[in-house]
Amino acid sequence: MKLLQPSDFAFSCKDFSLTQENFDLYHNEDKTILITHPQLPEEKLADYYKSDTYISHTDSSKTFTDKIYQKVKHYMLKRKLRLLETQNTREKSLLDIGAGTGDFLAFAKKNNWKVNGVEPNARARNLAKEKGIILQESLEAVQNKFAVITLWHVLEHLPNLEEQIQNIKKLLQDDGSLIVAVPNFKSYDAKYYKEFWAAYDAPRHLWHFSPRGIKNLFSKFDLELVNTKALPFDSFYVSLLSEKYKNKRSNFLKAMQIGLKSNLKAKKSGNYSSLIYVFKKEPN
């Protein structure tokens, strides 16, 4: 991607969940991806994940929002597994990158998938270990190739994005499936909440994608986009957090209203709050 220019500036947003620092978002060349600036070095960025409120690294059910997150997460395990089962792979081998506390891999393992995972956060790896899931700290430690590789809300966190995608592709079997879920800044809830939209989550989210941006990005790696699926629950959860960021207090009813409106508009536009993209690696 080209060097950022002042003319590419989009807007600023805060790290609402931890430090309250401001970060800038810039457009890429064709305005299909937003880029967080500055992008912090990995060792410094790790400090921004050290929070009890960073729920994907915990199994917390302390708050009302936590409870909703955990219920939806467990419901989505079955849906994610169904998506894996439709990939018609030669074998049931799975690599989950950014595996968090290991729930998805544990569920897949119970359903006869051979599983492996990567998770850089030590706290999350330890919670996964208690569930019988041993995770690697980095992608470099993974040696095998897999029929399916998944990144559930992980791509937006990866530094050196294009290099990382190339490395991930190398771990994918010929005719294998790469499944990527990311927020969509073209959704109605993103446009409604603007800089308060919780899914910007700067500085942890380095990149912010639109459907066109995802398609353009992965086309560089000869990965064919074969399916796009909605994540309709995300608009409600993200709106709950966004209401709190925008108005300094929770407003459940308003958040549900905005989440519902976002999903209804997305039925026509396809711009759900988050989307799943399924790519196929063509045989050599």
C-alpha positions in Angstrom: 0.0 0.0 0.0 1.2 3.5 -0.7 2.5 5.9 1.9 -0.3 7.8 3.6 -0.9 11.4 2.5 -2.7 14.2 4.2 -5.4 14.1 1.5 -6.1 10.4 2.5 -7.2 11.4 6.0 -10.7 10.2 6.9 -11.3 11.0 10.6 -10.0 10.4 14.1 -11.4 8.0 16.7 -10.4 7.0 20.3 -9.3 3.9 22.1 -12.5 4.0 24.1 -12.0 0.7 25.8 -8.6 1.4 27.5 -6.5 4.5 27.1 -8.8 7.2 25.5 -5.9 8.0 23.1 -6.8 9.4 19.7 -5.8 7.6 16.5 -6.3 8.7 12.9 -7.9 6.6 10.1 -6.8 7.1 6.5 -8.2 5.8 3.2 -6.2 3.5 1.0 -5.7 4.2 -2.7 -9.3 3.3 -3.8 -11.0 4.2 -0.5 -12.1 0.6 0.1 -9.9 0.1 3.2 -9.2 2.4 6.2 -5.8 2.3 7.8 -5.1 3.1 11.5 -2.3 5.6 12.0 0.0 5.3 13.8 0.3 1.5 13.7 2.2 0.7 16.9 5.2 -1.8 17.1 4.0 -5.3 18.0 5.7 -5.2 21.4 4.0 -1.9 22.3 0.6 -2.8 20.8 0.5 -5.9 23.1 -0.1 -3.6 26.0 -3.4 -2.5 24.4 -4.7 -6.0 24.8 -3.9 -6.2 28.5 -7.4 -5.4 29.7 -10.1 -7.4 31.5 -12.6 -5.8 29.1 -10.9 -7.4 26.1 -13.4 -10.2 26.0 -12.0 -12.5 23.3 -9.0 -13.2 25.6 -11.2 -14.1 28.5 -14.2 -16.2 29.3 -15.7 -13.4 31.3 -19.5 -13.2 32.0 -19.4 -10.4 34.5 -21.3 -7.7 32.8 -24.6 -7.8 30.8 -22.7 -7.2 27.6 -20.3 -10.0 28.5 -23.2 -12.4 29.0 -24.6 -11.5 25.6 -21.2 -12.0 24.0 -20.8 -15.4 25.5 -24.3 -16.6 24.6 -23.9 -15.5 21.0 -20.4 -17.0 20.9 -21.6 -20.4 21.9 -24.6 -20.2 19.5 -22.2 -19.3 16.7 -20.0 -22.4 17.3 -22.6 -24.6 15.5 -23.0 -22.1 12.7 -19.2 -21.9 12.1 -18.9 -25.6 12.2 -21.7 -26.0 9.6 -19.8 -23.6 7.3 -16.7 -25.8 7.7 -18.7 -28.9 6.9 -19.8 -27.4 3.6 -16.3 -27.0 2.2 -16.1 -30.5 0.8 -12.5 -30.9 1.8 -10.4 -34.1 1.4 -9.8 -34.2 5.1 -11.1 -32.5 8.2 -8.0 -30.5 9.2 -8.4 -27.0 10.6 -6.1 -24.1 11.6 -7.7 -21.3 13.5 -5.6 -18.2 13.6 -6.3 -15.9 16.6 -8.0 -18.7 18.4 -8.6 -16.8 21.6 -9.6 -19.1 24.5 -10.0 -22.1 22.1 -13.8 -22.6 22.2 -14.2 -23.0 18.4 -11.3 -25.5 18.2 -12.6 -27.5 21.1 -16.0 -27.7 19.5 -14.5 -28.7 16.1 -12.3 -31.3 17.8 -15.4 -32.9 19.4 -16.8 -33.1 15.9 -13.9 -35.1 14.6 -11.8 -32.3 13.1 -8.0 -32.4 13.5 -7.3 -29.0 14.9 -4.4 -26.6 15.4 -4.4 -23.0 16.4 -2.4 -19.8 16.9 -2.9 -17.3 19.6 -0.3 -14.7 20.7 -1.9 -13.8 24.0 -0.6 -16.0 26.9 -3.6 -15.6 29.0 -5.9 -16.8 26.3 -3.6 -19.7 25.5 -3.7 -20.8 29.1 -7.5 -20.8 29.1 -7.5 -22.8 25.9 -5.1 -25.3 27.5 -7.6 -25.9 30.3 -10.0 -27.1 27.5 -7.5 -29.5 26.1 -6.4 -27.2 23.2 -2.7 -26.4 22.8 -2.2 -23.3 20.8 1.0 -22.0 19.1 2.2 -18.5 19.9 2.9 -17.5 16.3 2.2 -18.6 12.8 5.9 -19.4 12.2 5.5 -22.4 14.6 2.9 -24.0 12.4 4.4 -26.6 9.9 1.5 -28.6 8.4 -0.9 -27.7 5.7 -4.7 -27.5 6.3 -7.9 -28.1 4.5 -9.5 -25.1 6.2 -7.9 -22.0 7.8 -10.1 -19.6 9.7 -9.7 -16.1 11.0 -12.7 -15.0 13.0 -12.3 -11.2 13.5 -8.5 -11.5 13.3 -7.4 -10.1 9.9 -8.0 -6.6 11.1 -5.4 -7.1 13.9 -2.5 -8.4 11.7 0.5 -6.2 11.0 2.3 -6.5 7.7 -1.0 -7.5 6.2 0.0 -8.7 2.7 3.0 -10.6 3.9 0.8 -12.3 6.5 -1.8 -13.3 3.9 1.0 -14.8 1.7 2.2 -16.8 4.7 -1.3 -18.0 5.5 -1.8 -19.1 1.9 1.3 -21.3 2.1 -0.4 -23.3 4.9 -3.5 -23.9 2.9 -3.8 -27.2 0.9 -4.6 -27.0 -2.8 -8.4 -26.6 -3.2 -8.5 -25.6 0.5 -10.8 -23.0 2.0 -9.8 -19.8 3.8 -12.6 -18.3 5.9 -12.3 -14.7 7.1 -14.7 -12.7 9.2 -14.2 -9.0 9.6 -16.3 -5.8 10.5 -17.7 -3.8 7.6 -17.3 0.0 7.8 -19.9 0.4 5.0 -22.6 -0.9 7.3 -25.4 1.3 8.5 -24.4 1.0 12.2 -20.8 2.1 11.2 -22.2 5.1 9.4 -24.6 5.9 12.2 -22.0 5.8 15.0 -19.2 7.3 12.9 -16.1 7.7 15.1 -17.8 6.1 18.0 -18.4 2.8 16.1 -16.9 0.2 18.4 -15.7 -2.0 15.6 -13.0 0.5 14.7 -11.3 -0.5 18.0 -8.2 1.5 17.4 -5.3 0.9 17.8 -5.9 -2.9 18.0 -7.6 -2.9 14.6 -5.0 -1.9 12.2 -7.2 -2.2 9.1 -10.9 -1.6 8.4 -12.5 -3.3 5.5 -15.4 -2.9 3.1 -16.5 -5.9 0.9 -14.8 -4.3 -2.1 -11.6 -3.8 -0.1 -11.6 -7.5 0.9 -12.2 -8.7 -2.7 -9.4 -6.4 -4.1 -7.0 -7.4 -1.3 -7.3 -11.2 -1.7 -7.4 -11.1 -5.5 -3.7 -10.2 -5.3 -3.0 -13.7 -3.9 -5.1 -15.7 -6.5 -7.6 -16.6 -3.8 -11.1 -16.9 -5.3 -14.0 -15.4 -3.3 -16.7 -18.1 -3.6 -19.1 -17.1 -0.8 -20.1 -14.2 1.4 -22.2 -14.7 4.5 -23.8 -12.3 7.0 -23.0 -12.1 10.8 -26.3 -10.4 11.8 -25.7 -10.6 15.6 -22.7 -8.4 15.3 -24.7 -5.2 14.6 -26.5 -5.6 18.0 -23.3 -6.3 20.0 -21.3 -3.5 18.3 -24.2 -1.1 18.7 -24.4 -1.9 22.5 -20.7 -0.9 22.9 -21.0 2.1 20.5 -23.9 3.5 22.5 -21.8 3.5 25.6 -18.9 5.1 23.8 -21.0 7.8 22.2 -23.3 8.7 25.2 -21.2 7.6 28.1 -23.9 5.2 29.2 -25.5 2.0 28.0 -28.8 2.2 26.1 -30.0 -1.3 25.3 -33.2 -0.4 23.5 -31.5 2.2 21.3 -28.7 -0.2 20.5 -31.2 -2.9 19.5 -33.0 -0.4 17.3 -29.9 0.6 15.5 -28.7 -3.0 15.2 -32.1 -4.1 13.7 -32.1 -1.2 11.3 -28.6 -2.0 10.1 -29.6 -5.6 9.4 -32.8 -4.6 7.6 -30.9 -2.2 5.4 -28.2 -4.8 4.8 -30.8 -7.2 3.3 -30.8 -5.0 0.3 -27.3 -3.6 0.3 -25.4 -6.7 1.6 -23.5 -4.3 4.0 -24.0 -6.2 7.3 -22.0 -5.0 10.3 -19.7 -7.9 9.9 -19.3 -10.4 7.0 -17.8 -13.8 6.5 -15.8 -14.3 3.3 -15.0 -17.8 2.0 -12.0 -18.1 -0.4 -10.7 -21.1 -2.3 -7.1 -21.8 -3.2 -6.9 -23.0 -6.7 -4.8 -26.2 -7.3 -1.3 -25.7 -8.7 
